[in-house]
Amino acid sequence: MSPEPLVHLIDDDEAIRESLSFALEMNDLPAHTYASALEFLEIAHALTSGCVVTDVRMPEMSGLELVRRMKTTSVNLPVVVITGHGDVPLAVEAMRAGVVDFIEKPFDDGVLVKAVRLALEGQAKADVHAAQRQRFEQMLATLSVREREVLQGVIAGKMNKVIAYELGISPRTVEVYRANVMNKTQAHGLSELVRIALLAGFEV
């Protein structure tokens, strides 16, 4: 069992919570259940991984309101909503608010399991992307002002002599700065250098 539940299941109906939780557990997806969105929000700020499965219609706070609250409180977990036929417009609105998927009742357990796995895979990719971005930002932070200027020219596709002319330095000096940039960013080629810079949000 994971120390932090992977799936945070929110539904005001106890029987549904137990049924869906059992289905997830049987598919190696540890789950923790909550009787309301407010109950989940009490611990949500401490969560860094997993996904949320929530009903749309609930007393006190709806699934849609939960999604909006998660956004304003920076709880960045993927959300799958469960909806009844009459709630589809609400589910669509939730999708626009950032929900990754919605499932219409009644549904097979396999449909829920698939949606949860896709949500978790998407978050894993996002986590990797965030970790890469942070690492690349740290790399770029080691560049000098002149090295950053040369990098801007390289990303813009300018030749060394053009960069040299614009910066008022020699092409040989540009080559030195460019080599320094490659070394500090650990890039193995131009395409990788561009990828690193873009992932780190480097502005051209």
N, C-alpha and C positions, 0 to 999 in steps of 0.2 A: 504494500500500500504506500502510495506517495505521501510524504509528510504534508503536502499541500494538495487538496483535492484538485484534480484536473478539470472536473466538470462541476459547475455551480448551478444546481437545478432549483428553479424558483417557481412554485405553483401553490395557490392557496388551498388546493384540494389534496388532502393527505394521501388518499388512495392513489391518485395519479403520481404524486411524488414518489411513493414507494414502488409503484410499478415501473416507472421510467428509471428510477435509480437502480432497481434490480436488473433491468435490461442493459444498462450501461456497464454495471459491475460484471455481468456475465460476458461482456465483450472487452474485458480488461481496461475499462475506462472508469477509474475511481471517481465517485461522485459524492458531493455533499449537498444536502437539501435545505431549503429555506421556505418558510410558510408565507413570506411576503418580500416584496422588493426592499422595504425598509429594513428588514432583518438582514438581508444581504448587504445593504449599503453600510451597515455598522462595521463590517469587516473588510469591505471592498478596497479601501485605501491601502491595505497591506498586501494586496495580491499583485503578483508580477507575472504570473503565468496561468494557463488554463483557459477555459471558455465558459460562457454563461448560456444556459438554456432557460428561457422564461416564457410563461404564458403571457398573452397580450392583455386579456381582461382579468384584472385582479382588483380587490378592494384596496383602498388607501393610496396605492400608486400602481398605475398600469405598466405593462412592459415597455410601452413607448416612452412613458415618462421616465422609466428607469434608464433607458438608453440615453436620453437627454441629460439626466443627472450624472451618469457615468462620464459623459463627455465633459461636462463642466467641472467635474472633480478629478479629471485626468486618470480615470480607471480605464486603461487601454486593453481591455480583453474583448475578443470577438464574441458576438452575441448571435444566438439562434433563437428565433421566437416561434412559439406554438400558437396557432390561431384556429378558431372555429370558422366555418364557412362565412358567416356574416361579418367576421372581423378582417377579412382579406384587405379591404381598403386601409385599415389600421396597420396591417402588416406591411403593405406597400409603403405607407408613410414611414414605418420603422426602417425599411430598407433604405429609404432616402436619407434617414438620419444616421445610417452607418451600420445597420445590422447586416451580417454576412449571408443569412439565409432565413427563410421562414417555412414552417411545415404546417400544412392544413390538416386538421382532424377530420376523420380518424386516420391514423397512419400506422404502418408496420414498424416494429422496433428497429428493423434494419434501416429504415429511412432516417430515423433519428441518429443511429450509430454512424451512418455515412456522413450526415451533415456535421456531426460533432468532430469526426476525424478530419474532415476537410477544414473545419474552422481551426483545429489545433495545428494542422500542417501549415495553414496560412500564417498562424501566429508564430510558429517556429521559424518560418522564412523571414517574417518581419523582425523577429528577435535577432536573427543572424545579420540582417541588413542594418539594424540599429547598432549592433556590436561593431560591424565593419565601419560604419560611418564614424563612430566614436574613435576607433583606432586610426582612421585616416585623418580625422580632424586633428588628432594629436600629432600625427606625422607632419601635416601641413603647418602646424603651429611652430615647428622647429625651423621653418624657412626664414631666411632674412628678407628684408624688403625687396632687395634686388632679385633674389631668387624667385620671389612671388611674381615680380614683374616679368621675369623670363618665362615662368610657368604660364602666365596669362597669354603671352605671345605664342607659346608652343600649343596650348589648347586651342587657340584661335586659328591654328594651322599655318602660322607665319614661318618663313624660312629664317635661319639664324642671322643672315645678313640684314634682313628686314628688321628683326628684333634689335639687332645691334645698332642700326641706323636710328630707330625710334628712341632707343635708350641712350644714344650717344656714347656707346662703348664699342669695342672691337668684336668681330665675329668670334675670334678665339676666346675672348672673355665670356661671351654668351655660351660657348661650348663648355667652359669650366662651370659656369652657373648651372647649366642644364645637367651636367654630370652630377653636380652636388644635389640637385633636385631628385634625380633618379636614385641616387644613393640614399637620401633621407626618406624617400617614400617607399623604397624597396621595390620600385616598379621595374619590371624586366623588359619593358618596351614602351613605345609611344602609346599604343592602345590601352595598355594597363594604366599608364600614367593618367591618361584622360579619364578613364573609369574611376580611378582613385579620387581625382579632383572633383568629378561630378558627384560621386557618392558623398563626399565630404561637404558638398554644398559650396564648392569654390566658385566664386563669381568671376566670370570673364569680363 
